[in-house]
């Protein structure tokens, strides 16, 4: 299929998955509005319909909770093909039935991109309307996912990280007692090969965490204090630090001095806090279980997001470049979601090895901003090659390039349109 044909196919996927202002990730497997999926999808829509891009994010914020949290799933309709649905979560925090925790907060970064590439003349007006919600969400993260003011963001559930079955969660998840869960039937494995999905024992613990939080009434302070899973995540931490930098740029463009000063304080806190995630033995940032104090021993694709977060000093950049080259010598396509030299690496099981297009996009942006265009270009070329060979899959094998997970996937199509497509690269040159 030619690049032009793939461009059109990507647009068709987005419009086919459009549910009237919001987009599902893919039909069947994910029938609702997902948080960070929607925000990345906005980048794809912006290539051909900027008004629709804004609407995607505006509809996401329609589900914002009273405490400021933007949930990871908005259950805008009842769809029995998905588990766990709204009845399992038992939340009452916002105007739309939803899950009880959040997802990586990429919204501010994408909104800044829409402002800087505006063709409508209305971007600042729409950004201004979203700013209070963005500020409330970022304050929520700092209050309830960093209650001790450490400058790192913890997740209360593997799903909140957006990287559900990452090996970094294994030890902390094993410490979760399986209890208070009713008999259940998973639906994901009826859509996708079970070998590509989390194990049942993982799901038992996922649901046990939901049950514990439901017992706490989803009160964010109680959840932060009592949730059996509370792990500082470099992925969410770095995405949030980058989002704060981009939120500062938005506040400055909108002449919002008070907000800008508040955000500068957040950035300073997190720049200092990020150092605590550095594993000197691995020479990379890793996760820390805040309940046990244990630091994980593997390098995930999120370790490379330090550059995306603006941590581009030589002491960070050079080790990441060395890791990049070591991993590139082990796999055909970059960037695997987990280190192929690690004992827990699995090239086709969800977040334990496969390549994800939107993670490549963020890592490449970080390398490019650090002045390393060679590795940034490698990531773009590999992403394009994967899509050219295997279509718009949810994720891909770093070894064979085979597509896996869901098909006709919205954020893969969006990343093709906004970054990976060779035709887009020519336009940007």
C-alpha positions, 0 to 999 in steps of 0.5 A: 500500500502506498504512503498516500493510501495509508494516509487515507486509510488512517483517516478512514480509521479515525472517522470510522471509530468516531462516535459523534465527537469522541473516538473509541480506540478500536471496535469490539475490544475497546468500545468506550472513550479512553483518556490518553487514546483520545488525546493522541487521536486529536493529533491525528484529526488535527491533520485534516479537521482541527475543529474535530481535534478540539472536540475530542479533547473537550468531550474528554473533559466533559467527564472530569470529576468534581475533585479535578480527576479526568478518568481513564474511561468514560462509559458513555453508553452501556456495552456488554462486550467490555469488562469491567464495566461501570457496575464493577467500578461503582464510581460517582465522581463526575457527570458521566459514568467512569472508571475510578482512576486516571491515565497519563496526562498528555492533554496539555501537551497536545493542546499546546500543539494544537495552539501552535499549529492552529489554522482556525484562528480560535485555538487560544479561545478554546485553550483558554476554556480548557485551562481551568480543567487542566489546572484542576487535573494537574493539581489533583495529580500532585495532591493525590498521586504525590501526597508526600510532595516527593516530586514523582507521580505514583499510580494506584493501579497498573491501568492508571499507568497506561502500561497495564502488565509492565514487568515493573508492576509484578512485585507490587502486584504480587503483594496485592491480596486477591479478595472481594471479587465476584466471579467474572468473565473477561471479554478481552481474550475473546477479541485478542489471542490470550497470549497477547494479553495479561494473565488471569492472576494479573486480572484477579489482582487488578480487580482486587485493587478496584474493590479496595478503592471502591470500599474507600468510596473512591475518595482520592485521599483515602485511596492514596493512603490505603490502596494496596498498590502505590508505585512511583511511575517514571512514565506518568512522572515524565509525561506529567513533567512535560505536560507541566512545561507545556501547560506553562507555555499555554498559561504564558500565551494566555497571559495567566500570570498566577497560573504560570507562577503556580506551574513553575513551582510544580516543575521545580518540584518534579525536576528535583523529584525525578532524580529519586527514580534514577537507578545508578546500577542500571543508569536509567530511571525506573519505578519505585514501590512506595509501599515497600520502598523497592526499586525495580530492576528493568529498563522500560520504554518509559525510561527514555521519556526522561528526554521528553520531560526535558531532562537532557543533561549529559548524565541522563542523555549519554546513558540513554543513548548507550541503552538505545544502541544496545537495544537496537542491536537486539531487535529489528524495530525500536522501541520495545516496551521492555528491555529485551535483555531482561528476564521478563521480556515477552515480544508479543505480550502487551506491555512486556515487549511490544512496540507502541507507536505513540510511545515512539513518538514521544521518545523521538520528540525527546531525542530530537529536542536533545539534539539527537536527530539520528536516534529520533529519525530511527524511531520514526522510520521504524514506526513507519515501517511497522505500519507499512508492513502490518497495518494500524495494529495496537502494537507490534513485535519488535523482532518480527514486526507482526501486528498484535492486539486490536486492529484498525487502532485509532492512536496508531492511525493518528500517530501515522498522520501526525508524525510517522507518515513519509508524506507528513515528513516531507511536508514538515521538511 
